[in-house]
Amino acid sequence: MDAIEKWNEAMVRANANHEARVKDAQRLLAEAKEIYDNDLRHIQEDWNKSK
């Protein structure tokens, strides 16, 4: 491989790695939102029961 091929391979790998990190972060955010929504629903239910 020449330098350009090595550079291109490095960029392809870096991009794939970045995309994987972004997808993982999106998954974690979705999980956090689901937990938050569930907690909020329970708080609202408890609040409504206490009225």
Phi and psi in degrees as a GROMACS rama.xvg file:
@    title "Ramachandran Plot"
@    xaxis  label "Phi"
@    yaxis  label "Psi"
@TYPE xy
-91.3484  179.587  ASP-2
-61.8544  -39.391  ALA-3
-66.2237  -41.9211  ILE-4
-63.3741  -41.4102  GLU-5
-62.3732  -44.5111  LYS-6
-60.4931  -47.2752  TRP-7
-60.8158  -42.0439  ASN-8
-63.4774  -40.8084  GLU-9
-63.2053  -41.1149  ALA-10
-67.2706  -39.2578  MET-11
-62.4054  -45.0097  VAL-12
-66.8717  -41.5787  ARG-13
-62.9549  -41.3953  ALA-14
-64.5909  -43.9684  ASN-15
-63.1461  -40.9886  ALA-16
-64.091  -42.5114  ASN-17
-61.9976  -45.996  HIS-18
-61.4635  -38.6555  GLU-19
-65.2214  -40.8603  ALA-20
-65.8858  -39.9401  ARG-21
-63.3122  -45.5845  VAL-22
-62.596  -39.7745  LYS-23
-64.7433  -42.2455  ASP-24
-64.1526  -40.4974  ALA-25
-63.7076  -39.1367  GLN-26
-64.0131  -44.4597  ARG-27
-64.1777  -40.2002  LEU-28
-64.0067  -39.8484  LEU-29
-63.5245  -41.1566  ALA-30
-64.0111  -42.8955  GLU-31
-62.8629  -41.3244  ALA-32
-64.1977  -40.4568  LYS-33
-63.0328  -43.3475  GLU-34
-62.998  -46.0147  ILE-35
-59.3962  -47.1088  TYR-36
-61.5656  -41.3352  ASP-37
-64.8084  -44.2664  ASN-38
-61.1432  -44.2532  ASP-39
-62.6215  -41.4084  LEU-40
-61.6561  -43.3546  ARG-41
-64.3705  -40.7061  HIS-42
-62.2283  -44.1945  ILE-43
-64.3706  -40.3339  GLN-44
-63.9427  -44.5956  GLU-45
-62.3087  -40.5665  ASP-46
-62.9311  -44.522  TRP-47
-65.1592  -35.2581  ASN-48
-68.7856  -30.8503  LYS-49
-81.2471  -9.56761  SER-50
